Amino acid sequence: MRDLVKRIVPMALVVILVISCSASDNGFARSTENKSIVVSSSNHPQRRVSEPLEISPYLSRPCDLVSSQLLGKLGTSPDKSNPRLPQDDEVAAGVGPSCSWKIEGEGSIGIGIASENARRGAGGLRALELLREQGRFQLWEESSVSAYPAVYFGVRDARTEGDCDLAVGIADDMTFSVAAVGFSSGDQQACDVADEIAADVIDNLRKGS
């Protein structure tokens, strides 16, 4: 998954880009970039979320964010999940817990919770937007999922290769991200899958709120 491991220090945003879906073995794992970018985070209001969702119960079980029904529809199942928790994984310790699944006959899907940004006091979609303002993303398309602000993003636009990354703001200081990687049926399929997963996550969070 092309996710962002973010290390936040007071008055600055330090971002380490560590994971690229297109170069990973399981859709979530292998680093292709490892560089720090420091940008000022002062005087930039965060995007507002009028009805925040509580995701903290899932920090210890991120795989449960996606329903078994949707996993089955996509060609995988809960018993094929690959969780990464902060106590067990260096990347998860930096950005937050995540989970990935291999899709039979296709690529991979993954979800990550950017809990470490929130813990350090600089979470939310604004963290990604700061990178966009620095020209770090070739792909940046704003959207929404189930009335929550979202953005398709990437250091390059790999949608024609069947990859799609989506970040969704569920609180002023909290996002989760979804990656769909290696889908073969054109550039829209991966983003359709990412949208469907994100909507499922929001539905599950609403039920638990």
Protein Blocks (a to p, Z undefined) as FASTA:
>chain_A
ZZddddddehiacdddfbdfklpfnopmbcfbdcdddddfehiacdddfbacdfklmmmm
mmlmpcfklmmmnopafklcccddfklomklmmnopcdddddehiacddddddfklmmno
pgcjklmmmmmmnopafbdcdddeehiacddddfbdcklnopacddddfbfkbccdddde
hiagbjklmmmmmmmmmmmmmmmmmmmZZ
